[in-house]
Structure formats: structure tokens, C-alpha cells
Amino acid sequence: MMHDTATHSDSKVTYFWVWGALLFLTAVEVVLGYRQVFQPVRMLEVLIILSIIKSALIIGYFMHLKFEKALMRWMLMASVVACFIIMYFFFFPDAGRVHDHGVKWTVQLGSRV
């Protein structure tokens, strides 16, 4: 069932404000990345938080999720949480192994040994 676009109270001005906010947040991320303001772990936390804010703006406004029913939003959030759980149990242990043992590269071919 399609929703009526006439009920949306957002105008083009709102979308330009969101676009401006996205540009500003991207500029903050770039500046933080180049200047190395924080320690690496803290930097990663800050950049992830900024990315989550940006993704929420994109999903809410440009993908029009803010106009969907609550059930649709909850289903999307449950899917995202499920993906994080899968990543935690399957991918993060391997990332820890690579961090602890390192990866050796051959100079000639650029492939892993």
C-alpha cells in the first residue's frame, strides 16, 4: 500500500537543511581524520557515532522512512541489530586474530602468505 505524498509536511527547504547537515558532518569527519585529534580508539568511536547520525538522516529523509508505519521502522531496526550480532560472532573474532597475529605479505605478488 502506497502512502500519500500530499500528507508529507517536508518541503525542499527541509531536504536542503538535511543535505547541509550531511555536508557539515562529512567535513567534521574529514577534519578529524586528517588532524588525528583523538587517540585511535576514541577517534573510531567518534567517527562511528557521526556515521550513525548521517545514516539516520539519509534513511529518515532521503529514503522516506520517517513517513513509514512504526512496524516498518521496527522491522528495519531488528534487521540492523541482527546484522550486528552476526558480525560480532562471525567477523570480529577473525579481526582479533588478524590483529594479534598480523598478516604477512609477499613483496613480489602482493598476496598473503
N, CA, C and O atoms as a GROMACS GRO file, in nm:
protein
  452
    1MET      N    1   0.085  -0.117   0.000
    1MET     CA    2   0.000   0.000   0.000
    1MET      C    3   0.090   0.124   0.000
    1MET      O    4   0.180   0.136   0.083
    2MET      N    5   0.066   0.214  -0.091
    2MET     CA    6   0.150   0.334  -0.102
    2MET      C    7   0.094   0.442  -0.011
    2MET      O    8  -0.027   0.450   0.013
    3HIS      N    9   0.182   0.524   0.038
    3HIS     CA   10   0.139   0.634   0.124
    3HIS      C   11   0.120   0.760   0.039
    3HIS      O   12   0.179   0.775  -0.068
    4ASP      N   13   0.039   0.846   0.090
    4ASP     CA   14   0.005   0.968   0.017
    4ASP      C   15   0.115   1.072   0.038
    4ASP      O   16   0.144   1.111   0.151
    5THR      N   17   0.174   1.118  -0.070
    5THR     CA   18   0.282   1.216  -0.059
    5THR      C   19   0.230   1.353  -0.021
    5THR      O   20   0.307   1.439   0.022
    6ALA      N   21   0.102   1.376  -0.037
    6ALA     CA   22   0.046   1.507  -0.002
    6ALA      C   23   0.045   1.528   0.149
    6ALA      O   24   0.039   1.642   0.195
    7THR      N   25   0.052   1.419   0.227
    7THR     CA   26   0.050   1.433   0.372
    7THR      C   27   0.187   1.466   0.428
    7THR      O   28   0.198   1.501   0.546
    8HIS      N   29   0.291   1.457   0.348
    8HIS     CA   30   0.425   1.490   0.395
    8HIS      C   31   0.437   1.640   0.414
    8HIS      O   32   0.406   1.718   0.324
    9SER      N   33   0.482   1.679   0.531
    9SER     CA   34   0.494   1.822   0.559
    9SER      C   35   0.631   1.876   0.523
    9SER      O   36   0.656   1.996   0.538
   10ASP      N   37   0.721   1.791   0.476
   10ASP     CA   38   0.855   1.836   0.442
   10ASP      C   39   0.856   1.904   0.307
   10ASP      O   40   0.792   1.859   0.212
   11SER      N   41   0.929   2.014   0.300
   11SER     CA   42   0.944   2.086   0.175
   11SER      C   43   1.086   2.069   0.125
   11SER      O   44   1.168   2.001   0.187
   12LYS      N   45   1.115   2.131   0.012
   12LYS     CA   46   1.250   2.126  -0.041
   12LYS      C   47   1.349   2.190   0.055
   12LYS      O   48   1.465   2.150   0.060
   13VAL      N   49   1.304   2.290   0.129
   13VAL     CA   50   1.392   2.357   0.225
   13VAL      C   51   1.442   2.258   0.330
   13VAL      O   52   1.558   2.262   0.368
   14THR      N   53   1.354   2.169   0.376
   14THR     CA   54   1.394   2.068   0.474
   14THR      C   55   1.502   1.978   0.417
   14THR      O   56   1.600   1.947   0.486
   15TYR      N   57   1.486   1.936   0.293
   15TYR     CA   58   1.585   1.849   0.231
   15TYR      C   59   1.719   1.921   0.213
   15TYR      O   60   1.824   1.859   0.225
   16PHE      N   61   1.716   2.050   0.185
   16PHE     CA   62   1.841   2.125   0.175
   16PHE      C   63   1.909   2.139   0.311
   16PHE      O   64   2.032   2.135   0.319
   17TRP      N   65   1.830   2.154   0.417
   17TRP     CA   66   1.887   2.159   0.552
   17TRP      C   67   1.953   2.025   0.586
   17TRP      O   68   2.063   2.022   0.641
   18VAL      N   69   1.886   1.916   0.553
   18VAL     CA   70   1.943   1.784   0.580
   18VAL      C   71   2.070   1.764   0.498
   18VAL      O   72   2.170   1.714   0.549
   19TRP      N   73   2.067   1.805   0.372
   19TRP     CA   74   2.184   1.794   0.286
   19TRP      C   75   2.300   1.877   0.344
   19TRP      O   76   2.414   1.831   0.345
   20GLY      N   77   2.270   1.997   0.391
   20GLY     CA   78   2.372   2.081   0.454
   20GLY      C   79   2.429   2.017   0.580
   20GLY      O   80   2.550   2.023   0.604
   21ALA      N   81   2.343   1.955   0.659
   21ALA     CA   82   2.389   1.886   0.780
   21ALA      C   83   2.480   1.770   0.743
   21ALA      O   84   2.581   1.746   0.809
   22LEU      N   85   2.445   1.697   0.637
   22LEU     CA   86   2.529   1.586   0.592
   22LEU      C   87   2.665   1.637   0.545
   22LEU      O   88   2.768   1.576   0.574
   23LEU      N   89   2.667   1.747   0.472
   23LEU     CA   90   2.794   1.805   0.427
   23LEU      C   91   2.878   1.849   0.546
   23LEU      O   92   2.999   1.826   0.550
   24PHE      N   93   2.814   1.912   0.643
   24PHE     CA   94   2.886   1.958   0.762
   24PHE      C   95   2.945   1.840   0.839
   24PHE      O   96   3.062   1.844   0.879
   25LEU      N   97   2.865   1.735   0.861
   25LEU     CA   98   2.914   1.618   0.934
   25LEU      C   99   3.028   1.550   0.858
   25LEU      O  100   3.123   1.501   0.919
   26THR      N  101   3.020   1.547   0.725
   26THR     CA  102   3.128   1.489   0.645
   26THR      C  103   3.254   1.571   0.660
   26THR      O  104   3.364   1.516   0.671
   27ALA      N  105   3.241   1.704   0.659
   27ALA     CA  106   3.358   1.791   0.677
   27ALA      C  107   3.421   1.769   0.814
   27ALA      O  108   3.543   1.767   0.826
   28VAL      N  109   3.338   1.753   0.917
   28VAL     CA  110   3.390   1.726   1.051
   28VAL      C  111   3.467   1.594   1.052
   28VAL      O  112   3.574   1.585   1.112
   29GLU      N  113   3.412   1.492   0.987
   29GLU     CA  114   3.480   1.363   0.980
   29GLU      C  115   3.615   1.374   0.910
   29GLU      O  116   3.714   1.316   0.955
   30VAL      N  117   3.620   1.448   0.801
   30VAL     CA  118   3.745   1.464   0.726
   30VAL      C  119   3.848   1.538   0.810
   30VAL      O  120   3.964   1.497   0.817
   31VAL      N  121   3.807   1.646   0.874
   31VAL     CA  122   3.900   1.723   0.959
   31VAL      C  123   3.951   1.636   1.073
   31VAL      O  124   4.071   1.635   1.102
   32LEU      N  125   3.862   1.562   1.138
   32LEU     CA  126   3.905   1.474   1.248
   32LEU      C  127   4.001   1.367   1.198
   32LEU      O  128   4.097   1.332   1.266
   33GLY      N  129   3.974   1.315   1.079
   33GLY     CA  130   4.059   1.211   1.023
   33GLY      C  131   4.198   1.260   0.989
   33GLY      O  132   4.296   1.189   1.012
   34TYR      N  133   4.209   1.381   0.935
   34TYR     CA  134   4.339   1.434   0.896
   34TYR      C  135   4.420   1.488   1.014
   34TYR      O  136   4.542   1.478   1.016
   35ARG      N  137   4.352   1.545   1.111
   35ARG     CA  138   4.423   1.608   1.223
   35ARG      C  139   4.454   1.511   1.337
   35ARG      O  140   4.534   1.543   1.424
   36GLN      N  141   4.390   1.393   1.337
   36GLN     CA  142   4.411   1.294   1.442
   36GLN      C  143   4.397   1.358   1.581
   36GLN      O  144   4.489   1.355   1.662
   37VAL      N  145   4.281   1.416   1.605
   37VAL     CA  146   4.254   1.490   1.728
   37VAL      C  147   4.252   1.398   1.850
   37VAL      O  148   4.300   1.436   1.957
   38PHE      N  149   4.198   1.278   1.835
   38PHE     CA  150   4.184   1.184   1.946
   38PHE      C  151   4.277   1.066   1.930
   38PHE      O  152   4.340   1.047   1.826
   39GLN      N  153   4.284   0.985   2.035
   39GLN     CA  154   4.353   0.857   2.027
   39GLN      C  155   4.277   0.767   1.930
   39GLN      O  156   4.158   0.788   1.909
   40PRO      N  157   4.342   0.666   1.870
   40PRO     CA  158   4.276   0.585   1.766
   40PRO      C  159   4.142   0.524   1.807
   40PRO      O  160   4.047   0.527   1.729
   41VAL      N  161   4.134   0.468   1.928
   41VAL     CA  162   4.008   0.406   1.969
   41VAL      C  163   3.899   0.511   1.985
   41VAL      O  164   3.787   0.490   1.940
   42ARG      N  165   3.931   0.623   2.048
   42ARG     CA  166   3.834   0.731   2.067
   42ARG      C  167   3.794   0.788   1.932
   42ARG      O  168   3.677   0.821   1.910
   43MET      N  169   3.891   0.801   1.839
   43MET     CA  170   3.863   0.852   1.705
   43MET      C  171   3.763   0.762   1.634
   43MET      O  172   3.669   0.809   1.570
   44LEU      N  173   3.785   0.631   1.645
   44LEU     CA  174   3.693   0.536   1.582
   44LEU      C  175   3.553   0.549   1.641
   44LEU      O  176   3.455   0.545   1.567
   45GLU      N  177   3.544   0.565   1.772
   45GLU     CA  178   3.413   0.582   1.834
   45GLU      C  179   3.342   0.708   1.784
   45GLU      O  180   3.224   0.704   1.752
   46VAL      N  181   3.415   0.818   1.777
   46VAL     CA  182   3.356   0.945   1.731
   46VAL      C  183   3.311   0.933   1.586
   46VAL      O  184   3.202   0.977   1.551
   47LEU      N  185   3.396   0.875   1.501
   47LEU     CA  186   3.361   0.861   1.359
   47LEU      C  187   3.242   0.768   1.339
   47LEU      O  188   3.159   0.792   1.251
   48ILE      N  189   3.232   0.663   1.419
   48ILE     CA  190   3.116   0.573   1.408
   48ILE      C  191   2.989   0.645   1.451
   48ILE      O  192   2.885   0.630   1.386
   49ILE      N  193   2.996   0.724   1.558
   49ILE     CA  194   2.878   0.798   1.603
   49ILE      C  195   2.834   0.898   1.496
   49ILE      O  196   2.715   0.910   1.467
   50LEU      N  197   2.930   0.969   1.437
   50LEU     CA  198   2.895   1.063   1.329
   50LEU      C  199   2.835   0.990   1.209
   50LEU      O  200   2.742   1.041   1.146
   51SER      N  201   2.887   0.874   1.177
   51SER     CA  202   2.833   0.796   1.065
   51SER      C  203   2.693   0.746   1.093
   51SER      O  204   2.609   0.741   1.003
   52ILE      N  205   2.666   0.708   1.217
   52ILE     CA  206   2.531   0.664   1.254
   52ILE      C  207   2.433   0.781   1.241
   52ILE      O  208   2.321   0.763   1.194
   53ILE      N  209   2.474   0.899   1.284
   53ILE     CA  210   2.388   1.017   1.270
   53ILE      C  211   2.360   1.045   1.123
   53ILE      O  212   2.247   1.072   1.084
   54LYS      N  213   2.466   1.038   1.040
   54LYS     CA  214   2.447   1.062   0.897
   54LYS      C  215   2.356   0.958   0.834
   54LYS      O  216   2.270   0.991   0.753
   55SER      N  217   2.374   0.832   0.870
   55SER     CA  218   2.289   0.728   0.812
   55SER      C  219   2.144   0.745   0.856
   55SER      O  220   2.052   0.718   0.778
   56ALA      N  221   2.122   0.788   0.980
   56ALA     CA  222   1.985   0.812   1.026
   56ALA      C  223   1.920   0.924   0.947
   56ALA      O  224   1.802   0.915   0.912
   57LEU      N  225   1.995   1.030   0.918
   57LEU     CA  226   1.940   1.139   0.836
   57LEU      C  227   1.907   1.091   0.695
   57LEU      O  228   1.801   1.124   0.641
   58ILE      N  229   1.996   1.014   0.636
   58ILE     CA  230   1.974   0.964   0.500
   58ILE      C  231   1.854   0.872   0.496
   58ILE      O  232   1.767   0.885   0.410
   59ILE      N  233   1.848   0.777   0.590
   59ILE     CA  234   1.737   0.681   0.592
   59ILE      C  235   1.605   0.752   0.622
   59ILE      O  236   1.503   0.722   0.560
   60GLY      N  237   1.608   0.845   0.716
   60GLY     CA  238   1.485   0.911   0.755
   60GLY      C  239   1.428   1.003   0.650
   60GLY      O  240   1.307   1.004   0.627
   61TYR      N  241   1.513   1.081   0.586
   61TYR     CA  242   1.462   1.182   0.493
   61TYR      C  243   1.469   1.138   0.347
   61TYR      O  244   1.368   1.142   0.276
   62PHE      N  245   1.586   1.096   0.301
   62PHE     CA  246   1.600   1.068   0.158
   62PHE      C  247   1.541   0.933   0.119
   62PHE      O  248   1.500   0.914   0.004
   63MET      N  249   1.535   0.839   0.215
   63MET     CA  250   1.469   0.712   0.187
   63MET      C  251   1.325   0.712   0.240
   63MET      O  252   1.254   0.612   0.231
   64HIS      N  253   1.283   0.825   0.296
   64HIS     CA  254   1.145   0.849   0.340
   64HIS      C  255   1.098   0.751   0.447
   64HIS      O  256   0.978   0.725   0.458
   65LEU      N  257   1.190   0.698   0.527
   65LEU     CA  258   1.150   0.604   0.631
   65LEU      C  259   1.073   0.674   0.743
   65LEU      O  260   0.993   0.610   0.812
   66LYS      N  261   1.095   0.802   0.761
   66LYS     CA  262   1.025   0.871   0.869
   66LYS      C  263   0.874   0.880   0.841
   66LYS      O  264   0.796   0.908   0.932
   67PHE      N  265   0.834   0.855   0.716
   67PHE     CA  266   0.692   0.859   0.682
   67PHE      C  267   0.628   0.720   0.685
   67PHE      O  268   0.507   0.708   0.664
   68GLU      N  269   0.706   0.618   0.711
   68GLU     CA  270   0.653   0.481   0.714
   68GLU      C  271   0.587   0.452   0.848
   68GLU      O  272   0.601   0.527   0.945
   69LYS      N  273   0.514   0.342   0.851
   69LYS     CA  274   0.450   0.300   0.974
   69LYS      C  275   0.554   0.251   1.073
   69LYS      O  276   0.665   0.214   1.035
   70ALA      N  277   0.518   0.252   1.200
   70ALA     CA  278   0.611   0.213   1.306
   70ALA      C  279   0.658   0.069   1.288
   70ALA      O  280   0.773   0.038   1.318
   71LEU      N  281   0.570  -0.018   1.241
   71LEU     CA  282   0.608  -0.159   1.222
   71LEU      C  283   0.723  -0.171   1.123
   71LEU      O  284   0.815  -0.251   1.144
   72MET      N  285   0.719  -0.094   1.017
   72MET     CA  286   0.826  -0.097   0.917
   72MET      C  287   0.958  -0.050   0.977
   72MET      O  288   1.062  -0.109   0.950
   73ARG      N  289   0.954   0.054   1.058
   73ARG     CA  290   1.076   0.103   1.122
   73ARG      C  291   1.132   0.000   1.219
   73ARG      O  292   1.254  -0.020   1.224
   74TRP      N  293   1.045  -0.065   1.296
   74TRP     CA  294   1.091  -0.167   1.390
   74TRP      C  295   1.150  -0.287   1.317
   74TRP      O  296   1.249  -0.344   1.362
   75MET      N  297   1.092  -0.324   1.205
   75MET     CA  298   1.147  -0.436   1.127
   75MET      C  299   1.286  -0.402   1.075
   75MET      O  300   1.375  -0.487   1.076
   76LEU      N  301   1.305  -0.280   1.029
   76LEU     CA  302   1.436  -0.238   0.980
   76LEU      C  303   1.538  -0.239   1.093
   76LEU      O  304   1.649  -0.287   1.076
   77MET      N  305   1.500  -0.186   1.208
   77MET     CA  306   1.593  -0.183   1.320
   77MET      C  307   1.627  -0.324   1.368
   77MET      O  308   1.741  -0.351   1.405
   78ALA      N  309   1.529  -0.414   1.368
   78ALA     CA  310   1.557  -0.553   1.407
   78ALA      C  311   1.655  -0.618   1.309
   78ALA      O  312   1.741  -0.696   1.350
   79SER      N  313   1.641  -0.587   1.182
   79SER     CA  314   1.734  -0.641   1.082
   79SER      C  315   1.875  -0.587   1.102
   79SER      O  316   1.972  -0.662   1.091
   80VAL      N  317   1.887  -0.460   1.132
   80VAL     CA  318   2.018  -0.400   1.155
   80VAL      C  319   2.083  -0.461   1.279
   80VAL      O  320   2.202  -0.492   1.278
   81VAL      N  321   2.006  -0.480   1.386
   81VAL     CA  322   2.059  -0.541   1.508
   81VAL      C  323   2.102  -0.685   1.479
   81VAL      O  324   2.207  -0.728   1.528
   82ALA      N  325   2.024  -0.759   1.402
   82ALA     CA  326   2.061  -0.896   1.366
   82ALA      C  327   2.192  -0.898   1.287
   82ALA      O  328   2.275  -0.986   1.308
   83CYS      N  329   2.210  -0.803   1.197
   83CYS     CA  330   2.336  -0.794   1.121
   83CYS      C  331   2.454  -0.766   1.214
   83CYS      O  332   2.561  -0.825   1.197
   84PHE      N  333   2.436  -0.678   1.312
   84PHE     CA  334   2.544  -0.650   1.407
   84PHE      C  335   2.578  -0.774   1.490
   84PHE      O  336   2.695  -0.799   1.518
   85ILE      N  337   2.476  -0.850   1.529
   85ILE     CA  338   2.501  -0.971   1.606
   85ILE      C  339   2.579  -1.073   1.522
   85ILE      O  340   2.672  -1.136   1.572
   86ILE      N  341   2.540  -1.089   1.397
   86ILE     CA  342   2.613  -1.180   1.308
   86ILE      C  343   2.757  -1.134   1.290
   86ILE      O  344   2.850  -1.215   1.295
   87MET      N  345   2.776  -1.005   1.271
   87MET     CA  346   2.912  -0.953   1.257
   87MET      C  347   2.993  -0.978   1.384
   87MET      O  348   3.110  -1.014   1.376
   88TYR      N  349   2.932  -0.961   1.499
   88TYR     CA  350   3.002  -0.978   1.626
   88TYR      C  351   3.052  -1.121   1.642
   88TYR      O  352   3.166  -1.142   1.683
   89PHE      N  353   2.967  -1.219   1.611
   89PHE     CA  354   3.004  -1.359   1.634
   89PHE      C  355   3.088  -1.419   1.522
   89PHE      O  356   3.165  -1.511   1.547
   90PHE      N  357   3.077  -1.369   1.399
   90PHE     CA  358   3.147  -1.432   1.288
   90PHE      C  359   3.267  -1.353   1.237
   90PHE      O  360   3.369  -1.413   1.203
   91PHE      N  361   3.258  -1.221   1.232
   91PHE     CA  362   3.364  -1.142   1.172
   91PHE      C  363   3.462  -1.085   1.274
   91PHE      O  364   3.582  -1.081   1.247
   92PHE      N  365   3.415  -1.041   1.389
   92PHE     CA  366   3.504  -0.978   1.486
   92PHE      C  367   3.608  -1.074   1.543
   92PHE      O  368   3.722  -1.032   1.565
   93PRO      N  369   3.575  -1.202   1.568
   93PRO     CA  370   3.682  -1.292   1.614
   93PRO      C  371   3.797  -1.304   1.513
   93PRO      O  372   3.913  -1.311   1.552
   94ASP      N  373   3.765  -1.306   1.386
   94ASP     CA  374   3.868  -1.312   1.284
   94ASP      C  375   3.949  -1.184   1.281
   94ASP      O  376   4.070  -1.187   1.259
   95ALA      N  377   3.884  -1.072   1.302
   95ALA     CA  378   3.956  -0.944   1.307
   95ALA      C  379   4.053  -0.942   1.425
   95ALA      O  380   4.162  -0.887   1.415
   96GLY      N  381   4.014  -1.002   1.537
   96GLY     CA  382   4.103  -1.013   1.651
   96GLY      C  383   4.223  -1.101   1.621
   96GLY      O  384   4.334  -1.071   1.665
   97ARG      N  385   4.201  -1.208   1.547
   97ARG     CA  386   4.311  -1.296   1.509
   97ARG      C  387   4.410  -1.221   1.421
   97ARG      O  388   4.531  -1.232   1.441
   98VAL      N  389   4.361  -1.146   1.324
   98VAL     CA  390   4.449  -1.070   1.235
   98VAL      C  391   4.525  -0.966   1.316
   98VAL      O  392   4.644  -0.943   1.292
   99HIS      N  393   4.458  -0.903   1.411
   99HIS     CA  394   4.524  -0.802   1.494
   99HIS      C  395   4.635  -0.865   1.579
   99HIS      O  396   4.744  -0.809   1.592
  100ASP      N  397   4.608  -0.982   1.637
  100ASP     CA  398   4.705  -1.047   1.725
  100ASP      C  399   4.823  -1.107   1.649
  100ASP      O  400   4.938  -1.095   1.693
  101HIS      N  401   4.795  -1.171   1.536
  101HIS     CA  402   4.900  -1.244   1.464
  101HIS      C  403   4.955  -1.169   1.344
  101HIS      O  404   5.063  -1.202   1.295
  102GLY      N  405   4.884  -1.072   1.297
  102GLY     CA  406   4.929  -0.995   1.182
  102GLY      C  407   4.905  -1.069   1.051
  102GLY      O  408   4.866  -1.186   1.050
  103VAL      N  409   4.928  -1.000   0.943
  103VAL     CA  410   4.915  -1.057   0.809
  103VAL      C  411   5.047  -1.033   0.739
  103VAL      O  412   5.097  -0.921   0.736
  104LYS      N  413   5.104  -1.139   0.682
  104LYS     CA  414   5.231  -1.127   0.611
  104LYS      C  415   5.203  -1.118   0.462
  104LYS      O  416   5.124  -1.195   0.408
  105TRP      N  417   5.269  -1.025   0.397
  105TRP     CA  418   5.251  -1.004   0.254
  105TRP      C  419   5.383  -1.031   0.183
  105TRP      O  420   5.490  -0.998   0.234
  106THR      N  421   5.374  -1.091   0.066
  106THR     CA  422   5.496  -1.107  -0.013
  106THR      C  423   5.515  -0.983  -0.098
  106THR      O  424   5.418  -0.923  -0.144
  107VAL      N  425   5.638  -0.945  -0.119
  107VAL     CA  426   5.669  -0.823  -0.191
  107VAL      C  427   5.643  -0.837  -0.340
  107VAL      O  428   5.596  -0.743  -0.404
  108GLN      N  429   5.673  -0.955  -0.397
  108GLN     CA  430   5.665  -0.973  -0.542
  108GLN      C  431   5.520  -0.969  -0.592
  108GLN      O  432   5.488  -0.895  -0.686
  109LEU      N  433   5.434  -1.048  -0.531
  109LEU     CA  434   5.298  -1.063  -0.585
  109LEU      C  435   5.193  -0.984  -0.509
  109LEU      O  436   5.084  -0.961  -0.560
  110GLY      N  437   5.225  -0.941  -0.388
  110GLY     CA  438   5.126  -0.869  -0.309
  110GLY      C  439   5.020  -0.960  -0.251
  110GLY      O  440   4.915  -0.912  -0.209
  111SER      N  441   5.044  -1.092  -0.248
  111SER     CA  442   4.944  -1.184  -0.194
  111SER      C  443   4.984  -1.225  -0.052
  111SER      O  444   5.100  -1.214  -0.013
  112ARG      N  445   4.887  -1.272   0.022
  112ARG     CA  446   4.913  -1.314   0.159
  112ARG      C  447   4.984  -1.448   0.162
  112ARG      O  448   4.964  -1.533   0.074
  113VAL      N  449   5.066  -1.466   0.264
  113VAL     CA  450   5.137  -1.593   0.282
  113VAL      C  451   5.073  -1.665   0.399
  113VAL      O  452   5.116  -1.775   0.434
   0.00000   0.00000   0.00000
